[in-house]
Amino acid sequence: MTRRPGWRACCCTRSWRSPTRRSGPSGTPPGSRKCVSSPPVGAEGDPGEGTGIHVPFAGKLRPGVFLARPNRFLCRVLLDGPPGTPMGDPVEAHLPDPGRLKELLVPGRRVRVEAAPNPNRRTPWTLRLVESPHRSDRPDREDWISLDTTLPNRLVAQGLKEGLLEEFAGWELVRAEVTRGGSRFDFLLARDVDSGEVDRRELDPRKVDPGEVVSGDAASRDELLLEVKSVTLVEEGLALFPDAVTARGRRHLEELTEIVQEGGHAAVLFVAQREDVREIRAAAAIDPAFARALEKAIQAGVRVLGRRCRVDPQGVELLGPVPAGPG
C-alpha cells in the first residue's frame, strides 16, 4: 500500500486517510468505524499509543553533559567529542524553558543540544533534551525530557489542524494567539450549531484572518478558548504543574473561569514533555493559589485535560490522554 503525501494510516480500514477530511461527531470520517485497537494508556508507553502527531528536530542533536545555569535562559554544557576522543570545551546554550527545573538540570546529567541556525547568534547552541532522573527498567531505551516550552503548542496545533485530538472532536481551529480580557490564550476553536456559510470575520473581525469562509451561522457557532501548559516536573509517575509560582498561569485560569460562568467554553490542556507520566495534577505545595484557581475552574465547567509525550533525539510525539485535575 503506497502512502500519499500528507495522509495518515487508519488502523481499522487498513488504508490511508486524509487528515483534512471532515470528521463526524465522534471524530471519525462519516461512515467509518472508530479506531479501537490502541491499548490503554500506561506509564511505560505502549507502542500502539502513538498519535502520529510528531515534531522533529531541525538538525541532529549533539550529546553533552550539563555543567551550570548562570541565568534562566542560559546553560553551560560540555560537549561530547567523537568516539575515543576527550570531551570538548564548555559551550553556552540557550535554554527555552524558564522554569526552575532544579530536579532536572543537575551538574553531570546527560543532555542533547542543537546547533543554532544562525552561526552569529550569541549562544551557538540550544538545549533541547535532558536525561530523565528516573531511569527506565528497560535497558534498551533512554528516557529523555524535552525542555522547549513552545513545542507543546506546535504539537497541539498540528493535532487540531489534522483533527487528531479526540478531546476536541467537532471543534475546528480558528486561529492561534487570541486576546480575551487581559490575557492572551493559545488557541480559539469553533464548532457549528446550524448549517450555512459565513465569513469568519463575522465571528470577531479583530481576531481572525479575513476572507476565510467556513460552514455555520455566525449567530449559531460556539467558541472555545484553549490554553496549553508545558509540564516537566514528575514525582513517581505524577506530573505536577507548575514547578514555580506562576501568577500568569493563575490569571489564565481565573479568566477562563469567568468566560465559562458567562456561558462560554474553555479548556486547559497540560502536556507532559516526557513519557513516564500516569496523571497530571496541580502542584499545590509549590503554588497553592494556582491549585485553588484550577479547582474553581473545574467546578465552573472549564475542561481540564492532560497528555504526555514520547521524546527521543529525533523529535517529540504527542501521546494519548492521561487524567488531569486539581492537586
Phi, psi and chi 1 to 4 in degrees:
 res  aa     phi    psi   chi1   chi2   chi3   chi4
   1 MET       -  126.5 -180.0  170.2   56.6      -
   2 THR   -91.3  128.7  -57.3      -      -      -
   3 ARG   -79.2  133.2  178.1  173.4 -177.6  171.7
   4 ARG   -89.6  143.0  -56.7 -179.6 -171.6 -179.4
   5 PRO   -56.9  132.4  -22.9   32.5      -      -
   6 GLY    83.2   -0.6      -      -      -      -
   7 TRP  -100.3  162.7  -72.3   40.3      -      -
   8 ARG  -127.7  161.1   65.4 -173.9 -180.0   90.9
   9 ALA   -83.8  142.1      -      -      -      -
  10 CYS  -108.3  122.9  172.5      -      -      -
  11 CYS   -74.1  -16.4   59.1      -      -      -
  12 CYS   -87.2  -43.5  -66.7      -      -      -
  13 THR   -91.6   -7.8   60.9      -      -      -
  14 ARG    56.4   37.6  -54.7  -67.0 -178.6 -174.5
  15 SER  -137.6  171.1   61.5      -      -      -
  16 TRP   -94.9  138.3  -65.8  102.7      -      -
  17 ARG  -127.3  139.9 -174.4  167.2   72.1 -150.0
  18 SER   -70.4  132.7  169.4      -      -      -
  19 PRO   -70.7  -15.7   24.8  -32.4      -      -
  20 THR   -95.1   -1.9   57.5      -      -      -
  21 ARG   -67.3  135.0 -175.5  175.9  176.6 -177.0
  22 ARG   -65.3  136.0  179.4  169.7  -68.7  -83.5
  23 SER   -93.7  157.7  -60.7      -      -      -
  24 GLY   -80.8 -174.1      -      -      -      -
  25 PRO   -58.8  -30.7  -21.4   31.3      -      -
  26 SER   -86.0   -0.1   64.8      -      -      -
  27 GLY    93.0    2.2      -      -      -      -
  28 THR  -110.1  153.0   58.0      -      -      -
  29 PRO   -58.6  145.1  -23.6   33.8      -      -
  30 PRO   -54.5  134.5  -23.4   33.0      -      -
  31 GLY    87.9   -5.7      -      -      -      -
  32 SER  -105.4  162.7   68.3      -      -      -
  33 ARG   -88.4  147.2  -64.5 -176.1  -63.6  140.9
  34 LYS   -72.1  139.0 -174.0  177.4 -180.0  179.5
  35 CYS   -68.0  126.8  -64.4      -      -      -
  36 VAL  -128.2    8.6  -65.4      -      -      -
  37 SER   -84.1  -13.2   62.0      -      -      -
  38 SER   -70.0  134.4  -64.7      -      -      -
  39 PRO   -71.2  163.2   26.2  -32.7      -      -
  40 PRO   -63.5  159.4    9.9  -10.8      -      -
  41 VAL   -65.6  134.7  173.6      -      -      -
  42 GLY  -137.5  156.8      -      -      -      -
  43 ALA   -66.8  -17.1      -      -      -      -
  44 GLU   -93.4   -2.7  -71.1  -56.1  -42.9      -
  45 GLY    75.7   84.7      -      -      -      -
  46 ASP   -68.1  138.5  -60.0  -58.1      -      -
  47 PRO   -57.8  -30.9  -23.5   32.4      -      -
  48 GLY   -79.4   -1.3      -      -      -      -
  49 GLU   -81.9   -9.3 -166.9 -162.7  -23.6      -
  50 GLY   -58.7  142.2      -      -      -      -
  51 THR  -100.4  -13.9   60.2      -      -      -
  52 GLY    84.0   -0.3      -      -      -      -
  53 ILE   -90.3  105.5  -55.2  169.9      -      -
  54 HIS  -140.8  135.2 -177.8  -93.7      -      -
  55 VAL  -117.5  112.7  172.9      -      -      -
  56 PRO   -81.7  157.2   30.1  -33.6      -      -
  57 PHE   -77.4  147.1  -66.0  116.0      -      -
  58 ALA   -66.7  -35.6      -      -      -      -
  59 GLY  -133.7  177.0      -      -      -      -
  60 LYS   -73.1  133.5 -174.3  176.0 -179.2  179.7
  61 LEU   -82.6  141.9  -58.0 -169.9      -      -
  62 ARG  -100.3  131.3  177.8   91.6  174.8  -98.5
  63 PRO   -72.8  151.3   24.9  -32.1      -      -
  64 GLY  -164.8 -174.2      -      -      -      -
  65 VAL  -129.3  131.2  174.2      -      -      -
  66 PHE   -69.8  136.1  174.4   79.6      -      -
  67 LEU  -112.6  -53.7  -64.7  177.3      -      -
  68 ALA  -160.4  165.1      -      -      -      -
  69 ARG  -130.7   91.5 -176.0 -176.8 -174.9 -178.2
  70 PRO   -62.7  -34.5  -21.9   33.2      -      -
  71 ASN  -149.8 -177.4   61.6   51.3      -      -
  72 ARG   -59.2  -32.2  -65.9  173.4   66.6 -161.8
  73 PHE  -114.7   13.0  -64.0  101.0      -      -
  74 LEU  -134.1  134.1 -179.2   66.1      -      -
  75 CYS  -129.1  156.2  -70.8      -      -      -
  76 ARG  -110.8  132.0  -69.9 -162.5  177.1   95.9
  77 VAL  -131.3  139.3  173.4      -      -      -
  78 LEU   -96.7  114.0 -169.7   63.1      -      -
  79 LEU   -76.0  143.6  -66.5 -179.1      -      -
  80 ASP   -73.8  138.2  -84.7   -4.1      -      -
  81 GLY   -87.6  179.0      -      -      -      -
  82 PRO   -58.6  156.7  -20.6   31.4      -      -
  83 PRO   -52.2  133.8  -25.4   34.0      -      -
  84 GLY    84.8    2.0      -      -      -      -
  85 THR  -114.8  160.0   64.0      -      -      -
  86 PRO   -66.8  165.4  -16.7   29.3      -      -
  87 MET   -62.8  150.4  -60.5  -72.5  -75.9      -
  88 GLY   -79.2 -171.7      -      -      -      -
  89 ASP   -77.3  154.2  -65.6  -31.7      -      -
  90 PRO   -62.3  142.9  -21.8   32.6      -      -
  91 VAL  -128.4  161.6  -61.1      -      -      -
  92 GLU   -96.8  138.7  -69.3 -171.9  -22.6      -
  93 ALA  -132.7  137.7      -      -      -      -
  94 HIS   -71.7  137.5  169.1   67.3      -      -
  95 LEU  -108.8  110.0  177.1   62.2      -      -
  96 PRO   -84.5   26.1   29.3  -31.5      -      -
  97 ASP  -137.6  110.4 -173.7  -23.9      -      -
  98 PRO   -83.4    4.7   30.8  -34.1      -      -
  99 GLY   -64.8  173.5      -      -      -      -
 100 ARG   -67.6  -48.6  -66.5 -179.9   67.6 -175.5
 101 LEU    56.0   26.2  -53.3  173.6      -      -
 102 LYS   -67.5  -25.5   63.0  178.6 -177.9  179.3
 103 GLU   -83.8   -9.7   77.5  -70.6  -12.4      -
 104 LEU  -105.3  -47.2  -60.8  178.1      -      -
 105 LEU   -87.6   79.6  -64.4  180.0      -      -
 106 VAL  -110.3  130.9  176.7      -      -      -
 107 PRO   -50.9  132.1  -28.1   35.7      -      -
 108 GLY    96.2  -10.1      -      -      -      -
 109 ARG   -76.5  141.6 -178.1  146.5  -58.1  155.2
 110 ARG   -71.2  141.2  -65.7 -164.4  -55.6  159.8
 111 VAL  -136.9  172.0  -63.7      -      -      -
 112 ARG  -131.0  132.0  -68.6  -70.8 -174.5  -88.5
 113 VAL  -121.4  156.3  -64.7      -      -      -
 114 GLU  -121.6  136.3 -177.2  179.1   48.1      -
 115 ALA   -65.7  138.1      -      -      -      -
 116 ALA   -67.2  140.0      -      -      -      -
 117 PRO   -63.7  -27.5   21.6  -32.0      -      -
 118 ASN   -99.8  109.5  179.2    4.6      -      -
 119 PRO   -64.7  -15.6   22.9  -32.5      -      -
 120 ASN   -92.9    1.5  -63.0  -40.5      -      -
 121 ARG   -63.9  147.6 -162.3  179.3   75.6  173.9
 122 ARG   -59.2  -42.3  179.5 -177.4  175.3  -83.6
 123 THR  -102.7  110.9   49.1      -      -      -
 124 PRO   -73.6   -7.7   25.7  -32.4      -      -
 125 TRP  -131.0  158.1  -59.5   89.5      -      -
 126 THR  -123.4  130.0  -61.2      -      -      -
 127 LEU   -78.9  116.6 -176.2   58.5      -      -
 128 ARG  -102.6  -44.8  -67.0  -64.9 -177.0 -163.7
 129 LEU  -131.4  151.0  -53.5  179.7      -      -
 130 VAL  -131.7  144.4   61.3      -      -      -
 131 GLU   -69.2  138.7 -176.4 -177.0   36.5      -
 132 SER   -66.8  139.5  171.4      -      -      -
 133 PRO   -72.3  -14.6   25.2  -33.0      -      -
 134 HIS  -102.8   96.0  -50.0  -60.7      -      -
 135 ARG   -69.5  140.7  -61.8  -58.7  -59.7  -88.0
 136 SER   -69.1  151.8  169.9      -      -      -
 137 ASP   -73.6  -11.1  -66.2  -27.3      -      -
 138 ARG   -92.7  112.1  -68.8  153.4   55.8  176.5
 139 PRO   -68.9  -14.7   24.7  -33.7      -      -
 140 ASP   -89.3    7.4   59.7  -26.4      -      -
 141 ARG  -135.0  148.8  105.1  178.0 -159.4 -178.2
 142 GLU  -105.3  142.5  -63.1  176.9  -44.6      -
 143 ASP  -105.4  117.6  -67.8  -39.0      -      -
 144 TRP  -118.4  155.2  -65.6  101.7      -      -
 145 ILE  -125.7  131.3  -59.8  166.1      -      -
 146 SER   -81.6  139.7  169.1      -      -      -
 147 LEU  -116.0   26.6  -64.5  179.5      -      -
 148 ASP  -108.7  107.3 -174.3  -13.6      -      -
 149 THR   -70.0  -14.2   56.5      -      -      -
 150 THR   -85.7  -15.7   68.9      -      -      -
 151 LEU   -66.7  -40.5 -157.6  145.1      -      -
 152 PRO   -56.2  -38.4  -29.4   38.2      -      -
 153 ASN   -64.2  -36.9  -73.5   55.9      -      -
 154 ARG   -68.4  -38.3  -67.6  156.4   62.1 -167.3
 155 LEU   -65.0  -46.7  -71.0  164.8      -      -
 156 VAL   -65.2  -41.4  171.5      -      -      -
 157 ALA   -59.3  -43.4      -      -      -      -
 158 GLN   -62.0  -45.2 -177.4 -175.1  137.8      -
 159 GLY   -63.5  -39.1      -      -      -      -
 160 LEU   -67.3  -43.8  -69.1  170.3      -      -
 161 LYS   -63.2  -35.5  -70.1  174.7 -176.8  177.0
 162 GLU   -95.7    2.3  -61.9 -176.7    2.2      -
 163 GLY    66.0   37.4      -      -      -      -
 164 LEU  -104.6    2.8  -60.4  178.1      -      -
 165 LEU  -105.5  105.3  -59.6  179.8      -      -
 166 GLU   -64.8  -22.4   61.6  -96.7   31.6      -
 167 GLU   -61.6  -23.5  -55.5   96.3  -45.1      -
 168 PHE  -120.2   32.1  -56.7  105.4      -      -
 169 ALA   -60.4  132.4      -      -      -      -
 170 GLY    92.5  -14.6      -      -      -      -
 171 TRP   -99.7  146.9  -65.1   90.4      -      -
 172 GLU  -124.7  151.7   64.1  178.9   27.4      -
 173 LEU   -74.9  125.2  176.0   61.8      -      -
 174 VAL   -91.8  -51.2  176.3      -      -      -
 175 ARG  -169.5  166.4   64.6  163.0  -66.1  166.9
 176 ALA  -100.7  162.8      -      -      -      -
 177 GLU    58.8   80.9  -62.3  -69.2  -34.4      -
 178 VAL  -119.1  130.9 -178.7      -      -      -
 179 THR   -95.4  127.6  -59.7      -      -      -
 180 ARG  -138.3  130.1  -69.5  -69.6 -172.5  -86.7
 181 GLY    61.7 -129.2      -      -      -      -
 182 GLY  -100.7   13.0      -      -      -      -
 183 SER  -130.8  158.6  -64.4      -      -      -
 184 ARG  -108.9  128.5  174.5  172.7  -70.6 -172.6
 185 PHE  -108.4  158.9  -62.9   96.2      -      -
 186 ASP   -70.8  -43.9  -69.1  -39.0      -      -
 187 PHE  -142.5  146.1  -61.6  103.5      -      -
 188 LEU  -112.4  124.0  172.7   65.3      -      -
 189 LEU  -113.4  159.8  -47.4 -177.7      -      -
 190 ALA  -146.9  155.9      -      -      -      -
 191 ARG  -141.8  150.7   66.5 -178.7  177.1 -172.8
 192 ASP   -81.7  141.5  -63.2  -26.7      -      -
 193 VAL  -105.2  -43.1  176.8      -      -      -
 194 ASP  -116.8  171.8  -63.9  -34.6      -      -
 195 SER   -92.6  174.9   58.8      -      -      -
 196 GLY   123.6  177.7      -      -      -      -
 197 GLU  -122.1  143.9  -73.6 -166.0  -11.7      -
 198 VAL  -148.6  143.3   60.1      -      -      -
 199 ASP   -71.4  131.7 -169.4  -46.7      -      -
 200 ARG   -63.6  -17.5 -147.5  174.1 -125.1  160.7
 201 ARG   -65.5  -22.8  -74.5  172.0  -66.8 -178.7
 202 GLU   -68.3  -21.2  -63.3  179.4   38.0      -
 203 LEU   -69.2  -47.2  -66.5  177.7      -      -
 204 ASP  -168.3   94.1 -171.6  -19.6      -      -
 205 PRO   -61.2  -18.3   21.0  -32.1      -      -
 206 ARG   -83.5  -20.1  -60.7  166.1  -59.6  169.9
 207 LYS  -112.7   -6.9  -52.0  -61.7  178.8 -172.8
 208 VAL  -122.2  146.7 -156.1      -      -      -
 209 ASP   -64.7  133.1  -65.8  -25.9      -      -
 210 PRO   -72.0  155.9   26.9  -34.6      -      -
 211 GLY    85.9   -2.3      -      -      -      -
 212 GLU   -87.7  126.9  -62.7 -174.8   52.6      -
 213 VAL  -112.3  129.5  177.0      -      -      -
 214 VAL  -132.5  165.2  -63.4      -      -      -
 215 SER   -76.4  149.6   60.8      -      -      -
 216 GLY   119.4  149.0      -      -      -      -
 217 ASP   -87.1  130.1 -179.1    1.1      -      -
 218 ALA   -57.3  -34.5      -      -      -      -
 219 ALA   -76.9  -10.3      -      -      -      -
 220 SER  -122.3   31.5  -56.5      -      -      -
 221 ARG  -113.3  135.9  -76.5  175.0   67.8   84.4
 222 ASP   -90.8  145.5  -72.7  -26.3      -      -
 223 GLU  -117.5  148.1  -68.1 -174.3  -10.3      -
 224 LEU  -134.3  129.0 -177.9  148.6      -      -
 225 LEU   -94.8  130.0  -74.3  172.8      -      -
 226 LEU  -120.6  126.6  170.3   61.3      -      -
 227 GLU  -113.3  133.0  180.0   67.3   12.9      -
 228 VAL  -109.7  133.9  177.7      -      -      -
 229 LYS  -121.3  131.0  -60.5  -64.6 -174.3 -174.6
 230 SER   -86.0  133.5  170.4      -      -      -
 231 VAL  -123.4  132.2 -175.8      -      -      -
 232 THR  -127.6  -20.9   57.2      -      -      -
 233 LEU   -81.3  125.8  175.0   60.8      -      -
 234 VAL  -136.8  135.1  171.3      -      -      -
 235 GLU  -127.6  108.5  -64.2  178.6   -3.7      -
 236 GLU    51.9   49.6  -62.6 -177.9   -7.2      -
 237 GLY    84.3   -7.5      -      -      -      -
 238 LEU   -99.2  113.5  176.8   63.2      -      -
 239 ALA   -82.2  138.2      -      -      -      -
 240 LEU  -125.4  137.0  -62.0  169.2      -      -
 241 PHE  -136.8  136.5 -178.7   92.5      -      -
 242 PRO   -89.1  175.8   33.5  -34.8      -      -
 243 ASP   -98.4    3.3   74.6  -15.9      -      -
 244 ALA  -157.3  158.4      -      -      -      -
 245 VAL   -58.0  132.3  174.5      -      -      -
 246 THR  -130.9   98.3  169.9      -      -      -
 247 ALA   -65.5  -35.4      -      -      -      -
 248 ARG   -64.9  -43.6  179.4  172.7  176.8  -91.7
 249 GLY   -63.8  -40.1      -      -      -      -
 250 ARG   -63.5  -41.5  174.3 -178.2   50.7   79.1
 251 ARG   -63.1  -39.0 -174.2  173.0   66.0 -110.7
 252 HIS   -57.2  -46.5  -81.0  152.8      -      -
 253 LEU   -63.9  -42.6  -67.6  177.1      -      -
 254 GLU   -63.6  -39.5  -67.5  169.9  -13.0      -
 255 GLU   -74.3  -35.4  -65.3 -168.7   -7.0      -
 256 LEU   -65.8  -37.1  -68.9  176.9      -      -
 257 THR   -61.3  -43.9  -61.1      -      -      -
 258 GLU   -62.5  -39.6  -68.9  179.4    4.1      -
 259 ILE   -62.1  -44.0  -72.0  169.8      -      -
 260 VAL   -68.4  -39.9  171.0      -      -      -
 261 GLN   -63.2  -24.9  -70.1  172.3  -24.1      -
 262 GLU   -90.4    7.2  -66.7  170.5   -2.2      -
 263 GLY   102.2    4.1      -      -      -      -
 264 GLY   -89.7 -171.5      -      -      -      -
 265 HIS  -125.0  141.4  -59.4  -88.0      -      -
 266 ALA  -153.8  154.0      -      -      -      -
 267 ALA  -150.0  151.2      -      -      -      -
 268 VAL  -121.6  128.6  179.8      -      -      -
 269 LEU  -116.3  112.6  176.1   56.2      -      -
 270 PHE   -88.4  124.8  -66.9   96.7      -      -
 271 VAL  -114.5  111.7  177.8      -      -      -
 272 ALA   -82.7  120.6      -      -      -      -
 273 GLN   -87.2   48.8  -65.2 -158.3   71.7      -
 274 ARG  -163.4  166.5   51.5 -164.9  -68.6  173.2
 275 GLU   -99.6  -20.8 -163.5  170.1   -8.5      -
 276 ASP   -84.2   56.2   57.1  -18.8      -      -
 277 VAL  -127.4  129.4  172.8      -      -      -
 278 ARG   -99.3  -37.1  -65.6 -168.3  -51.2  -89.4
 279 GLU  -156.5  167.6   60.9  178.8  -39.7      -
 280 ILE  -126.9  131.4  -57.3  172.7      -      -
 281 ARG  -134.5  161.5  -62.9  -73.4  175.9 -175.4
 282 ALA   -71.0  138.5      -      -      -      -
 283 ALA   -84.3   80.7      -      -      -      -
 284 ALA   -63.9  -30.6      -      -      -      -
 285 ALA   -71.9  -23.9      -      -      -      -
 286 ILE   -91.7  -45.6  -64.3  174.5      -      -
 287 ASP  -138.2   82.9 -168.6  -16.2      -      -
 288 PRO   -61.8  -30.1   18.0  -29.7      -      -
 289 ALA   -66.9  -40.1      -      -      -      -
 290 PHE   -64.6  -42.8  178.3   88.7      -      -
 291 ALA   -61.5  -41.4      -      -      -      -
 292 ARG   -66.3  -39.8  -71.0 -167.5  -63.5  -91.8
 293 ALA   -65.2  -37.3      -      -      -      -
 294 LEU   -66.5  -40.8 -176.8   62.8      -      -
 295 GLU   -64.0  -41.4 -170.7  165.0    4.6      -
 296 LYS   -65.1  -37.7  -69.7  178.8 -179.2  178.1
 297 ALA   -63.5  -43.2      -      -      -      -
 298 ILE   -62.9  -43.4  -66.2  172.3      -      -
 299 GLN   -63.0  -32.5  -67.2  171.8   -7.7      -
 300 ALA   -77.0  -20.4      -      -      -      -
 301 GLY   116.3    6.6      -      -      -      -
 302 VAL   -68.8  129.8  176.1      -      -      -
 303 ARG   -76.2  130.0  -62.1  175.4   63.5 -165.7
 304 VAL  -118.0  118.2  174.9      -      -      -
 305 LEU  -127.0  160.8  -51.0  162.0      -      -
 306 GLY  -141.0  148.7      -      -      -      -
 307 ARG  -144.4  162.0  -71.9 -139.7  175.8 -156.4
 308 ARG  -128.3  174.4   63.6 -163.5 -179.0  105.2
 309 CYS  -130.0  154.1  -64.1      -      -      -
 310 ARG  -103.2  124.3  178.9  174.6  -65.1  134.3
 311 VAL  -121.3  131.7 -178.6      -      -      -
 312 ASP  -148.2  172.9   61.0   41.1      -      -
 313 PRO   -65.7   -6.3  -27.0   37.6      -      -
 314 GLN   -90.2  -29.0  -76.1   69.3   51.4      -
 315 GLY   167.0 -168.5      -      -      -      -
 316 VAL  -128.2  132.2  178.7      -      -      -
 317 GLU  -115.4  134.0 -179.8 -178.4   15.4      -
 318 LEU   -78.3  127.3 -170.3   67.8      -      -
 319 LEU  -100.3 -169.7  -61.7 -179.1      -      -
 320 GLY   -73.5  176.3      -      -      -      -
 321 PRO   -67.5  150.4  -19.7   32.4      -      -
 322 VAL  -130.5  153.6  -65.0      -      -      -
 323 PRO   -61.2  144.6  -19.9   31.3      -      -
 324 ALA  -141.3  144.2      -      -      -      -
 325 GLY  -174.5 -167.8      -      -      -      -
 326 PRO   -71.4  169.9   26.6  -34.0      -      -
 327 GLY   -75.7      -      -      -      -      -
